[in-house]
């Protein structure tokens, strides 16, 4: 019979987890006696154990945003710790592997971690040691399962509806501004331009060829997309303001929004739909390509105060 879970059990595990985080050094700016961040150390461990991974696989393993992985890998490539090679299966995909320098760092991390953990386990009796080893493994698996269930729960009650709702313009500008400032260090002018663009677009929503879709949950706007059928002219639609809040990423909400937008474009009869984005938003790119968008143009942009590989994608009417 399984013993009843008590509140004291939960508090004990929380306390033990906090102490492990502190004693293992995760509160420090660097980890494992290196000058690397905790996420970079974990990336090296995964690449050292698996030899060849894509950035997408690494993002899923480390549970980090793809944009954060992209920036971290850029720094590690610059330092000569990680190398990129084109995938033979898909030339657009890059295979990551440790360089000779990266393998040396991996070996140092491995020795340091083995010594640190081995010293602690050595102080325990055989029976207690077995309990710790088996218990930690089971607990880690339980955390993974709980996270997967939470992802399912996060999608509950999401509704995607067409049309404007009071407060939508400000909410979209807020979501865009917060995300791109945090993940890409975009300046305040970015959010201001989003707000200005929405200010021009919203009064035109009643005209043919213009539409907006909002994803809501519990009455709160959590995602958006829009088709502007006027600003490009020539039978072309402009897909704009695609954003989903962090807690709904991975729930399929973005796909629902994009699907509604391209269905609208096909039904209205637009010959082409264009969107502007930039390199590094890998999950978004895969979503766009899955509904027919193709990269048409790429250039080095500087509009946000630093060099960024900007892109234009085009989708022909099906």
Rosetta silent file (secondary structure, phi, psi, omega in degrees, C-alpha in Angstrom):
SEQUENCE: XXXXXXXXXXXXXXXXXXXXXXXXXXXXXXXXXXXXXXXXXXXXXXXXXXXXXXXXXXXXXXXXXXXXXXXXXXXXXXXXXXXXXXXXXXXXXXXXXXXXXXXXXXXXXXXXXXXXXXXXXXXXXXXXXXXXXXXXXXXXXXXXXXXXXXXXXXXXXXXXXXXXXXXXXXXXXXXXXXXXXXXXXXXXXXXXXXXXXXXXXXXXXXXXXXXXXXXXXXXXXXXXXXXXXXXXXXXXXXXXXXXXXXXXXXXXXXXXXXXXXXXXXXXXXXXXXXXXXXXXXXXXXXXXXXXXXXXXXXXXXXXXXXXXXXXXXXXXXX
SCORE:     score description
SCORE:     0.000 S_00000001
   1 L     0.000  135.596  179.290    0.000    0.000    0.000 S_00000001
   2 L   -79.219  130.160  179.860    1.298    3.465   -0.908 S_00000001
   3 L   -66.183  148.743 -179.421    1.678    5.778    2.090 S_00000001
   4 L   -69.309  133.344  177.561   -0.461    8.907    2.084 S_00000001
   5 L   -71.768  127.774 -179.510    1.364   12.022    0.837 S_00000001
   6 L  -110.560  164.051  177.100    1.573   14.596    3.608 S_00000001
   7 H   -64.557  -35.074  177.779    2.294   18.313    3.610 S_00000001
   8 H   -63.219  -35.982  176.332    5.430   17.598    5.641 S_00000001
   9 H   -59.146  -46.199 -178.738    6.634   15.298    2.823 S_00000001
  10 H   -63.073  -45.089 -179.497    6.297   18.138    0.338 S_00000001
  11 H   -64.262  -37.603  179.666    8.068   20.620    2.604 S_00000001
  12 H   -64.495  -43.815  179.545   10.903   18.147    3.250 S_00000001
  13 H   -67.596  -39.520  177.687   11.516   17.584   -0.470 S_00000001
  14 H   -61.778  -44.151  179.382   11.351   21.313   -1.167 S_00000001
  15 H   -63.581  -43.532  179.217   13.881   21.994    1.589 S_00000001
  16 H   -63.687  -39.281  179.964   16.194   19.236    0.340 S_00000001
  17 H   -64.605  -42.046  178.695   15.912   20.539   -3.230 S_00000001
  18 H   -62.449  -43.518 -178.832   16.847   24.079   -2.163 S_00000001
  19 H   -66.598  -37.102  177.291   19.872   22.820   -0.243 S_00000001
  20 H   -63.305  -43.120  178.849   20.999   20.689   -3.186 S_00000001
  21 H   -59.064  -41.737 -179.181   20.756   23.686   -5.516 S_00000001
  22 H   -70.364  -49.517 -174.492   22.904   25.736   -3.136 S_00000001
  23 H   -69.348  -28.397  177.757   25.497   23.097   -2.300 S_00000001
  24 L   -83.071   -5.083  172.376   25.903   22.043   -5.926 S_00000001
  25 L    93.675   12.359 -175.616   26.610   25.654   -6.850 S_00000001
  26 L   -74.929   -9.584  176.789   23.563   26.540   -8.941 S_00000001
  27 L   -84.641  -11.892 -179.129   23.111   29.869   -7.122 S_00000001
  28 L   -84.059  159.307 -179.705   26.477   31.086   -8.393 S_00000001
  29 L   -67.831  -22.923  176.479   26.882   32.898  -11.730 S_00000001
  30 L  -125.111  168.693 -171.518   29.082   30.051  -12.999 S_00000001
  31 L  -138.845  151.287  171.697   28.960   26.298  -12.419 S_00000001
  32 L    59.470   39.161  176.713   31.187   23.233  -11.984 S_00000001
  33 L    59.840   32.982  176.068   34.404   25.172  -11.393 S_00000001
  34 L  -119.490 -179.453  172.350   34.171   26.763  -14.847 S_00000001
  35 L  -103.530   22.075 -177.285   33.515   30.302  -16.065 S_00000001
  36 L  -102.633  152.222  175.651   30.332   29.090  -17.793 S_00000001
  37 L   -70.040  165.624  179.846   26.700   29.627  -16.826 S_00000001
  38 H   -60.103  -41.057 -179.256   24.625   26.714  -15.557 S_00000001
  39 H   -66.130  -37.571  178.402   22.773   26.439  -18.886 S_00000001
  40 H   -67.673  -39.512  177.318   26.050   26.362  -20.840 S_00000001
  41 H   -62.178  -44.009  179.079   27.453   23.663  -18.550 S_00000001
  42 H   -65.057  -35.966  177.249   24.331   21.559  -19.055 S_00000001
  43 H   -63.616  -42.607  178.855   24.579   22.088  -22.822 S_00000001
  44 H   -64.337  -40.100  178.482   28.166   20.824  -22.812 S_00000001
  45 H   -62.037  -45.225 -179.890   27.158   17.785  -20.746 S_00000001
  46 H   -64.591  -42.507  179.302   24.355   16.908  -23.188 S_00000001
  47 H   -68.607  -33.552  177.840   26.607   17.382  -26.217 S_00000001
  48 H   -69.229  -33.520 -178.251   29.349   15.374  -24.524 S_00000001
  49 H   -83.932  -27.718 -175.421   26.982   12.507  -23.782 S_00000001
  50 H  -112.750  -10.824  174.478   25.166   12.494  -27.135 S_00000001
  51 L    69.931  -51.583 -176.332   27.910   13.846  -29.443 S_00000001
  52 L  -132.991  117.364  178.871   25.527   15.193  -32.121 S_00000001
  53 E  -138.243  156.901  170.107   22.372   17.203  -31.395 S_00000001
  54 E   -92.922  164.469  177.575   20.366   19.932  -33.100 S_00000001
  55 H   -61.988  -35.085  179.136   19.545   23.194  -31.381 S_00000001
  56 H   -65.057  -42.931  178.090   15.907   22.106  -31.271 S_00000001
  57 H   -64.162  -40.110  179.559   16.791   18.859  -29.504 S_00000001
  58 H   -66.083  -39.681  177.955   18.975   20.749  -27.044 S_00000001
  59 H   -61.117  -43.906 -179.796   16.171   23.228  -26.374 S_00000001
  60 H   -67.073  -38.188 -178.847   13.727   20.398  -25.629 S_00000001
  61 H   -69.124  -43.624 -176.256   16.209   18.596  -23.376 S_00000001
  62 H   -87.086   -5.623  179.608   17.190   21.661  -21.349 S_00000001
  63 L    58.507   44.235  179.737   13.609   23.064  -21.303 S_00000001
  64 L  -119.621  151.225  174.679   14.836   26.449  -22.527 S_00000001
  65 L   -58.066  143.094 -179.076   13.417   28.872  -25.083 S_00000001
  66 H   -62.897  -32.130  177.601   14.949   28.368  -28.523 S_00000001
  67 H   -66.630  -37.427  177.189   15.997   32.008  -28.632 S_00000001
  68 H   -66.953  -40.555  177.018   17.911   31.559  -25.351 S_00000001
  69 H   -61.997  -42.834 -178.126   19.562   28.410  -26.729 S_00000001
  70 H   -60.790  -45.182 -179.986   20.501   30.269  -29.917 S_00000001
  71 H   -67.397  -41.509  179.494   22.230   33.093  -28.043 S_00000001
  72 H   -62.611  -44.798  179.203   24.006   30.697  -25.680 S_00000001
  73 H   -63.891  -36.757  177.732   25.263   28.552  -28.579 S_00000001
  74 H   -58.799  -42.049  178.590   26.468   31.666  -30.385 S_00000001
  75 H   -67.542  -38.456 -178.776   28.691   32.526  -27.428 S_00000001
  76 H   -71.659  -33.292  175.538   29.983   28.953  -27.156 S_00000001
  77 H   -66.865  -42.518  178.248   30.767   28.815  -30.879 S_00000001
  78 H   -60.098  -34.848  179.562   32.674   32.110  -30.591 S_00000001
  79 L   -81.244   -5.189  178.705   34.729   30.592  -27.758 S_00000001
  80 L    78.799   23.084  179.942   35.526   27.539  -29.853 S_00000001
  81 L   -94.099  -27.526 -176.716   33.679   25.078  -27.587 S_00000001
  82 E  -130.110  143.632  176.866   30.947   24.046  -30.034 S_00000001
  83 E  -119.607  149.229  176.304   30.953   23.514  -33.801 S_00000001
  84 E  -114.098  136.073  173.006   28.053   23.596  -36.274 S_00000001
  85 E  -134.190  149.983 -179.694   27.794   21.467  -39.402 S_00000001
  86 E   -68.579  139.964  177.012   24.979   21.212  -41.933 S_00000001
  87 L   -73.405  137.372  177.370   22.695   18.218  -41.549 S_00000001
  88 L   -69.858  -29.344 -179.051   22.847   15.758  -44.421 S_00000001
  89 L   -78.301  -33.944 -177.317   19.116   15.113  -44.052 S_00000001
  90 L  -146.663  107.449 -175.827   18.106   18.789  -43.975 S_00000001
  91 L   -61.452  -20.437  179.487   20.530   21.482  -45.097 S_00000001
  92 L   -79.915  -18.897 -178.204   18.666   24.127  -43.084 S_00000001
  93 L   -92.724  140.563 -179.506   19.273   22.233  -39.858 S_00000001
  94 E  -107.023  135.303  175.307   22.612   22.470  -38.044 S_00000001
  95 E   -95.077  129.765 -178.600   24.224   19.599  -36.176 S_00000001
  96 E  -100.749  141.246  175.534   26.009   20.642  -32.986 S_00000001
  97 E  -152.051  157.794  178.275   29.059   18.911  -31.596 S_00000001
  98 E   -77.841  139.790  171.927   31.848   19.694  -29.139 S_00000001
  99 L   -78.511 -179.531  176.123   35.174   20.848  -30.498 S_00000001
 100 H   -60.135  -41.834  176.839   38.428   19.560  -29.055 S_00000001
 101 H   -64.350  -38.317  178.602   38.349   22.469  -26.622 S_00000001
 102 H   -66.101  -38.547  178.415   34.734   21.690  -25.764 S_00000001
 103 H   -67.002  -33.146  176.908   35.556   18.036  -25.079 S_00000001
 104 H   -66.200  -41.224  177.357   38.344   19.145  -22.738 S_00000001
 105 H   -65.604  -40.930  177.702   35.885   21.324  -20.805 S_00000001
 106 H   -58.716  -42.947  179.738   33.394   18.419  -20.749 S_00000001
 107 H   -64.059  -39.930  178.057   36.088   16.151  -19.242 S_00000001
 108 H   -64.315  -43.471  178.677   36.865   18.772  -16.575 S_00000001
 109 H   -62.358  -42.795 -179.191   33.164   19.148  -15.715 S_00000001
 110 H   -60.541  -46.052  179.574   32.786   15.360  -15.553 S_00000001
 111 H   -64.131  -44.053 -179.043   35.711   14.988  -13.152 S_00000001
 112 H   -61.433  -47.393 -176.896   34.525   17.859  -10.966 S_00000001
 113 H   -67.565  -40.778  178.434   30.937   16.571  -10.753 S_00000001
 114 H   -61.717  -40.752  179.272   31.991   12.969  -10.097 S_00000001
 115 H   -66.629  -43.560 -177.016   34.244   14.117   -7.276 S_00000001
 116 H   -64.991  -47.494 -178.675   31.599   16.387   -5.763 S_00000001
 117 H   -73.701  -40.902 -179.425   28.794   13.815   -5.855 S_00000001
 118 H   -61.305  -38.657  179.614   31.049   10.843   -5.061 S_00000001
 119 H   -63.621  -39.823  179.136   32.384   12.511   -1.925 S_00000001
 120 H   -69.346  -45.060 -178.929   28.841   13.070   -0.622 S_00000001
 121 H   -65.578  -32.513 -178.449   27.661    9.528   -1.459 S_00000001
 122 H   -63.577  -26.409 -178.131   30.771    8.015    0.105 S_00000001
 123 L   -79.043   -6.349 -178.003   29.754    9.438    3.489 S_00000001
 124 L   -97.798  153.297  174.952   26.499    7.446    3.446 S_00000001
 125 L   -71.560  163.878 -176.494   25.978    3.847    4.487 S_00000001
 126 H   -56.654  -45.611 -178.317   25.271    1.306    1.759 S_00000001
 127 H   -65.602  -44.673 -179.566   21.531    1.086    2.417 S_00000001
 128 H   -65.744  -39.148  179.263   21.044    4.846    2.620 S_00000001
 129 H   -59.637  -43.818  178.666   23.182    5.324   -0.488 S_00000001
 130 H   -63.235  -39.631  178.273   20.934    2.957   -2.456 S_00000001
 131 H   -62.681  -41.636 -179.701   17.857    4.790   -1.222 S_00000001
 132 H   -64.790  -48.936 -178.289   19.315    8.116   -2.351 S_00000001
 133 H   -60.137  -50.143 -178.175   20.344    6.842   -5.792 S_00000001
 134 H   -69.804  -38.566 -178.580   17.036    5.109   -6.488 S_00000001
 135 H   -67.004  -43.282  179.389   14.947    7.824   -4.876 S_00000001
 136 H   -64.441  -39.979  178.382   16.536   10.702   -6.817 S_00000001
 137 H   -62.769  -44.231  179.388   16.128    8.841  -10.093 S_00000001
 138 H   -65.764  -39.150 -179.408   12.460    8.147   -9.351 S_00000001
 139 H   -66.046  -42.213  178.199   11.879   11.749   -8.244 S_00000001
 140 H   -61.069  -41.403  178.183   13.454   13.158  -11.434 S_00000001
 141 H   -65.361  -38.146  179.268   11.193   10.908  -13.515 S_00000001
 142 H   -66.326  -38.129  176.644    8.176   12.022  -11.502 S_00000001
 143 H   -62.336  -41.905  178.594    9.048   15.687  -12.114 S_00000001
 144 H   -61.582  -46.292  179.633    9.231   15.007  -15.848 S_00000001
 145 H   -63.218  -40.916  179.300    5.836   13.290  -15.832 S_00000001
 146 H   -63.945  -38.120  177.700    4.299   16.092  -13.782 S_00000001
 147 H   -64.397  -39.089  178.778    5.668   18.646  -16.269 S_00000001
 148 H   -66.421  -38.945  177.146    4.122   16.772  -19.186 S_00000001
 149 H   -67.374  -36.531  179.423    0.753   16.687  -17.430 S_00000001
 150 H   -64.114  -35.207  178.186    1.042   20.386  -16.668 S_00000001
 151 H   -62.523  -37.694  176.956    1.522   21.088  -20.390 S_00000001
 152 H   -66.898  -43.616 -179.883   -1.803   19.367  -21.060 S_00000001
 153 H   -62.870  -34.549 -177.740   -3.473   21.342  -18.269 S_00000001
 154 H   -63.458  -24.543 -177.901   -2.099   24.620  -19.677 S_00000001
 155 L   -86.153   -4.839 -176.930   -4.093   24.125  -22.871 S_00000001
 156 L   -67.690  134.610  173.448   -7.425   23.802  -21.063 S_00000001
 157 L    77.412   12.582  179.015  -10.003   26.449  -21.857 S_00000001
 158 E   -79.427  131.063  177.220   -8.118   28.148  -24.705 S_00000001
 159 E  -123.778  134.558  175.494  -10.430   29.781  -27.250 S_00000001
 160 E  -111.182  117.696 -176.684   -9.384   31.292  -30.587 S_00000001
 161 E  -130.462  149.809  178.919  -11.905   33.847  -31.896 S_00000001
 162 E   -86.827  146.409  174.862  -11.931   36.337  -34.753 S_00000001
 163 L   107.213  162.429 -178.170  -12.351   40.048  -34.188 S_00000001
 164 L   -78.488  148.440  171.878  -11.226   42.807  -31.883 S_00000001
 165 L  -128.551  145.790  179.040  -11.797   42.792  -28.135 S_00000001
 166 L   -53.278  131.902  179.922  -11.483   45.794  -25.804 S_00000001
 167 L    89.021   -3.542 -174.504   -7.922   46.099  -24.589 S_00000001
 168 H   -64.908  -42.483 -176.928   -6.505   43.908  -27.368 S_00000001
 169 H   -61.125  -47.145  179.114   -4.208   46.538  -28.900 S_00000001
 170 H   -65.201  -38.901 -179.379   -2.533   47.347  -25.597 S_00000001
 171 H   -66.179  -42.362  178.812   -2.306   43.687  -24.637 S_00000001
 172 H   -63.306  -45.389  178.644   -0.669   42.693  -27.957 S_00000001
 173 H   -60.808  -39.088  178.605    1.868   45.522  -27.662 S_00000001
 174 H   -64.071  -48.594 -179.114    2.606   44.444  -24.079 S_00000001
 175 H   -61.211  -44.480  179.297    3.128   40.767  -25.003 S_00000001
 176 H   -63.667  -47.372 -177.396    5.351   41.678  -27.945 S_00000001
 177 H   -62.379  -44.840 -178.740    7.335   44.250  -25.977 S_00000001
 178 H   -64.958  -46.677 -175.853    7.956   42.013  -22.970 S_00000001
 179 H   -64.237  -49.802 -174.236    8.969   38.954  -24.983 S_00000001
 180 H   -75.674  -22.704  172.839   11.366   40.643  -27.397 S_00000001
 181 H   -72.367  -42.883 -177.844   12.941   42.811  -24.708 S_00000001
 182 H   -71.509  -46.977 -172.689   13.571   39.785  -22.496 S_00000001
 183 H   -87.984  -26.570 -174.006   14.644   37.267  -25.131 S_00000001
 184 H  -129.795    3.946  176.724   16.291   39.503  -27.741 S_00000001
 185 L    60.207   35.139  176.791   17.098   42.756  -25.926 S_00000001
 186 L   -68.947  145.033 -178.347   14.929   44.834  -28.268 S_00000001
 187 L   -78.437  169.539 -179.296   14.758   48.539  -27.286 S_00000001
 188 H   -58.512  -27.463 -178.978   11.582   50.391  -26.188 S_00000001
 189 H   -60.959  -27.024  178.450   11.111   51.772  -29.715 S_00000001
 190 H   -61.630  -50.286 -179.931   10.122   48.254  -30.819 S_00000001
 191 H   -63.318  -36.572  178.822    7.084   48.216  -28.539 S_00000001
 192 H   -63.299  -39.239  179.281    6.239   51.772  -29.584 S_00000001
 193 H   -69.771  -35.952  175.384    6.237   50.746  -33.252 S_00000001
 194 H   -60.781  -47.121 -178.957    4.021   47.764  -32.479 S_00000001
 195 H   -62.909  -40.268  179.599    1.555   50.063  -30.726 S_00000001
 196 H   -66.007  -41.579  178.456    1.654   52.569  -33.603 S_00000001
 197 H   -62.558  -41.084  177.847    1.047   49.837  -36.173 S_00000001
 198 H   -66.992  -35.886  178.386   -1.919   48.534  -34.209 S_00000001
 199 H   -62.674  -33.032  176.791   -3.235   52.064  -33.884 S_00000001
 200 H   -77.658  -35.993 -172.096   -3.300   52.323  -37.666 S_00000001
 201 H   -79.803  -43.206 -172.442   -4.717   48.827  -38.223 S_00000001
 202 H   -56.205  -42.124  178.363   -7.521   48.529  -35.668 S_00000001
 203 L   -65.050  -16.239 -179.579   -9.725   51.269  -37.229 S_00000001
 204 L   -94.637    2.872 -174.733   -9.455   49.361  -40.545 S_00000001
 205 L   -63.086  -25.107 -179.402  -10.671   46.041  -39.116 S_00000001
 206 L   -77.513   -8.226 -177.166  -14.179   46.537  -40.512 S_00000001
 207 L   -86.683  152.029  179.234  -12.901   46.628  -44.101 S_00000001
 208 L   -60.087  140.927  176.843  -12.748   43.503  -46.302 S_00000001
 209 L    90.801   -5.760  177.544   -9.448   41.616  -46.193 S_00000001
 210 L  -113.357  134.882  178.833   -8.503   42.702  -42.685 S_00000001
 211 E  -158.269  155.252  177.860   -8.953   40.447  -39.662 S_00000001
 212 E  -132.523  143.380  174.827   -7.561   39.715  -36.216 S_00000001
 213 E  -124.506  139.391 -179.767   -7.703   36.539  -34.118 S_00000001
 214 E  -123.910  137.172  172.568   -7.193   36.389  -30.369 S_00000001
 215 E   -97.970  124.247 -179.313   -6.443   33.408  -28.156 S_00000001
 216 E  -123.569  153.174  176.899   -8.064   33.786  -24.759 S_00000001
 217 E  -146.119  121.957 -177.894   -8.027   31.732  -21.599 S_00000001
 218 L    59.949   31.016  178.944  -10.159   32.548  -18.598 S_00000001
 219 L    83.458   -2.458 -179.224  -11.157   35.814  -20.224 S_00000001
 220 E  -103.869  136.830  177.190   -7.552   36.971  -20.638 S_00000001
 221 E   -73.161  122.697 -176.093   -5.927   37.576  -24.028 S_00000001
 222 E  -122.367   -1.593  179.672   -2.951   35.205  -24.284 S_00000001
 223 E  -168.135  160.705 -177.826   -2.146   35.237  -28.012 S_00000001
 224 E  -156.132  161.949  171.117   -2.793   37.074  -31.251 S_00000001
 225 E  -161.812  154.424  178.972   -2.379   37.164  -35.029 S_00000001
 226 E  -146.871  152.342  170.811   -3.682   39.496  -37.727 S_00000001
 227 E  -116.808  119.596  175.809   -4.019   39.723  -41.500 S_00000001
 228 E  -102.130  110.498 -176.092   -3.630   43.196  -42.961 S_00000001
 229 L   -93.088    6.308 -174.793   -5.030   43.065  -46.481 S_00000001
 230 L  -116.029  -33.065 -167.059   -4.366   46.706  -47.371 S_00000001
 231 L   -71.901  -24.316  179.564   -0.854   47.845  -46.506 S_00000001
 232 L   -92.166  -31.172 -179.759    1.010   45.790  -49.162 S_00000001
 233 L    70.672 -178.329  174.215   -1.487   46.127  -52.001 S_00000001
 234 L    62.726   30.991  179.770   -1.398   44.142  -55.235 S_00000001
 235 L    72.562   20.894 -179.482   -3.441   41.202  -53.942 S_00000001
 236 E  -109.625  140.755  175.808   -0.952   40.534  -51.142 S_00000001
 237 E  -105.107  151.761  179.403   -1.779   39.972  -47.485 S_00000001
 238 E  -116.109  115.357  175.983    0.492   40.872  -44.579 S_00000001
 239 E   -84.372  125.988 -170.801    0.573   38.453  -41.612 S_00000001
 240 E  -137.585  158.548  168.084    1.309   40.495  -38.476 S_00000001
 241 E    55.703   49.254  176.863    1.597   40.463  -34.673 S_00000001
 242 E   -84.010  119.701 -179.883    2.010   36.745  -34.063 S_00000001
 243 E  -156.808  142.629  173.460    2.570   36.178  -30.344 S_00000001
 244 E  -134.639  134.244  179.706    1.651   33.598  -27.711 S_00000001
 245 L   -59.554  153.286 -175.206    2.268   34.056  -23.996 S_00000001
 246 H   -54.724  -40.983 -174.272    5.021   31.940  -22.459 S_00000001
 247 H   -73.262   -8.012  176.967    2.688   29.701  -20.468 S_00000001
 248 H  -107.814    0.760  177.426    0.846   28.629  -23.646 S_00000001
 249 L   -67.000  136.844 -178.875    3.909   27.813  -25.734 S_00000001
 250 L    87.253    3.806 -179.873    3.872   24.172  -26.721 S_00000001
 251 L  -100.159   -1.405 -177.742    0.088   23.867  -26.375 S_00000001
 252 L    87.752    3.270 -178.196   -0.710   24.220  -30.091 S_00000001
 253 H   -66.116  -42.031  178.292   -2.163   27.703  -29.640 S_00000001
 254 H   -60.323  -41.546  178.556    0.233   29.269  -32.128 S_00000001
 255 H   -63.445  -40.779  178.348   -0.686   26.679  -34.746 S_00000001
 256 H   -60.912  -42.728 -179.814   -4.399   27.373  -34.238 S_00000001
 257 H   -64.145  -48.062 -178.738   -3.832   31.093  -34.761 S_00000001
 258 H   -64.181  -39.806  179.282   -1.712   30.635  -37.887 S_00000001
 259 H   -61.104  -43.472  178.307   -4.163   28.097  -39.320 S_00000001
 260 H   -62.151  -40.270 -177.371   -7.060   30.526  -38.937 S_00000001
 261 H   -66.333  -45.185 -177.841   -5.068   33.286  -40.624 S_00000001
 262 H   -72.507  -31.640  174.810   -4.039   31.281  -43.703 S_00000001
 263 H   -61.900  -41.251  178.492   -7.570   29.860  -44.092 S_00000001
 264 H   -62.706  -43.963 -178.886   -8.839   33.441  -44.163 S_00000001
 265 H   -62.662  -43.383  179.520   -6.255   34.417  -46.792 S_00000001
 266 H   -66.291  -41.952 -178.887   -7.182   31.512  -49.057 S_00000001
 267 H   -66.868  -36.402 -179.313  -10.910   32.132  -48.680 S_00000001
 268 H   -74.124  -27.899  177.825  -10.535   35.847  -49.428 S_00000001
 269 L    99.828   19.752  175.296   -8.431   35.096  -52.492 S_00000001
 270 L   -62.549  133.497  178.639   -5.109   36.755  -51.695 S_00000001
 271 L   -70.862  -34.878 -178.459   -2.518   35.620  -54.244 S_00000001
 272 E  -142.379  151.949  170.740    0.287   35.863  -51.673 S_00000001
 273 E  -124.959  128.494 -178.104    0.738   36.291  -47.934 S_00000001
 274 E  -112.363  149.052  170.896    3.956   37.886  -46.668 S_00000001
 275 E  -143.098  147.688  177.953    5.478   37.982  -43.199 S_00000001
 276 E  -112.847  134.246 -179.766    8.602   39.605  -41.814 S_00000001
 277 E  -151.346 -158.945  176.398   10.639   37.998  -39.033 S_00000001
 278 E  -148.517  160.280 -177.029   14.282   37.259  -38.225 S_00000001
 279 L   -66.317  141.255  178.333   16.604   34.285  -37.961 S_00000001
 280 L   116.632  -19.303  177.121   16.675   32.414  -34.658 S_00000001
 281 L   -89.833   70.310 -168.980   12.942   31.965  -34.090 S_00000001
 282 H   -63.547  -42.678 -178.937   13.202   28.312  -35.097 S_00000001
 283 H   -63.648  -42.021  178.830    9.883   27.064  -33.728 S_00000001
 284 H   -64.233  -41.288 -179.549    7.989   29.873  -35.445 S_00000001
 285 H   -61.309  -44.308  179.375    9.798   29.216  -38.722 S_00000001
 286 H   -61.398  -37.962  178.128    8.851   25.534  -38.668 S_00000001
 287 H   -65.046  -47.346  179.626    5.241   26.491  -38.028 S_00000001
 288 H   -60.153  -45.516 -178.596    5.199   28.980  -40.915 S_00000001
 289 H   -65.346  -30.815 -179.252    6.830   26.502  -43.279 S_00000001
 290 H   -67.319  -19.986  178.428    4.354   23.790  -42.284 S_00000001
 291 L  -107.988   12.424  171.115    1.497   25.893  -43.730 S_00000001
 292 L   109.405    0.820  177.664    3.306   26.806  -46.937 S_00000001
 293 L   -74.424  143.190  179.866    5.508   29.824  -46.207 S_00000001
 294 E  -129.932  137.930  178.236    8.883   29.873  -47.991 S_00000001
 295 E   -63.631  122.931 -177.685   11.909   32.048  -47.227 S_00000001
 296 E  -108.901  -24.409 -174.200   12.066   34.666  -49.984 S_00000001
 297 E  -160.343  144.866  178.077   14.647   37.141  -48.742 S_00000001
 298 E  -145.115  138.765 -178.383   17.238   37.548  -45.986 S_00000001
 299 E  -155.077  164.442  178.759   19.417   40.526  -45.074 S_00000001
 300 E   -87.548  108.816 -179.711   21.382   42.064  -42.215 S_00000001
 301 E   -97.749  154.272  179.931   19.064   44.542  -40.488 S_00000001
 302 L  -133.342   16.270 -172.364   20.032   47.198  -37.933 S_00000001
 303 L   -66.664  -19.156 -178.584   16.689   48.842  -37.164 S_00000001
 304 L  -104.128   15.934  173.913   16.741   47.761  -33.505 S_00000001
 305 L    94.646    1.525  176.350   20.221   49.077  -32.767 S_00000001
 306 L  -153.617  162.672 -177.164   22.224   45.937  -33.518 S_00000001
 307 L   -74.052  130.247 -178.220   22.805   43.616  -36.470 S_00000001
 308 E  -142.874  129.942  179.275   20.063   41.022  -36.859 S_00000001
 309 E   -71.849   98.999 -178.597   19.472   38.597  -39.770 S_00000001
 310 E   -86.655  155.637 -173.592   16.007   39.712  -40.899 S_00000001
 311 E  -141.778  150.233  170.912   13.824   37.585  -43.165 S_00000001
 312 E  -123.110  128.277  178.605   10.773   37.783  -45.391 S_00000001
 313 E  -111.669  147.213 -179.982    8.627   34.701  -45.973 S_00000001
 314 E  -130.336  137.697  174.401    5.991   34.325  -48.701 S_00000001
 315 E  -120.189  122.908  176.540    3.096   31.905  -48.980 S_00000001
 316 E   -81.178  150.586  178.349    1.358   31.452  -52.330 S_00000001
 317 L   -62.202  134.442  179.727   -2.385   30.876  -52.416 S_00000001
 318 L   -80.076    0.000    0.000   -3.204   27.154  -52.393 S_00000001
